Amino acid sequence: MKASEIRSLNTEELLKKLEEAHEELFNLRFRLATKQLGNHREIPRVKKKIARIKTILRERELGVG
């Protein structure tokens, strides 16, 4: 998901997406620990997604952009 796509969502949708991303990260880490994760690049991808969402939420909180 690109930053422009994230910015087009409202705050409630962003919070829902953030919760889903945290859940996805938890599941990926669980699969990694049980040796069932095939693609290890999924974990950094989800972390970046979480960071993008948090950044845009913070921008809105500060009134930037």
N, C-alpha and C positions, 0 to 999 in steps of 0.2 A: 504494500500500500504506500503510495507516494504522499508526500507532505501536502500537496495540493488537494488530493482526495480526502485527506484527513481534515483539512481546514474547511471543506465543504460540509462536514457533519456538524450537527449542533452538540452542545455540551453533554446532554444526556446520552446521545449516541456514542460520544467519545468515551464517556465513563464506562459504558457497556463494553465497548471494544477493548478498553484497558483491562477490564475484568476478564474478558475472554482471553486476552493475550497472556495475562498472568497464569490463568488456568492451563493454557497451552504450554507455557514454559515449565510449569510444574510437571505436566505429563511427559514432556520431553526429557526432563531431568530424571524422572522415574524410570523411563524406558532406557536411558543411558546407564543408570545404575544396575539395571537388570539385564544389561547387554542385549537389548532388543532394538536399539536405535540404529537404523541403517545409515542415515545421512547426518553426520555430526555438525554440518553447517546450518542446520535448522535452529540450533540454540542461539547462535549469534544473530541470526535473522530475526528471531522473535524478540531478542533483547533490544535490537535497534528499533523495532516496531514500537515497543513499550516506551523507549526514549523519545521517539518522535511524538507519540501521543501526549506524553507528559510535558514535553516542550511546548506544544501548541496549547495545552490546557493552561500552562503557566503564562504564556503570552496573553491569553484571553483574560487571565486573572489580573495581570498588570496593565491591561488595556493597550498592549502593543499590537500593531498590525491590524 
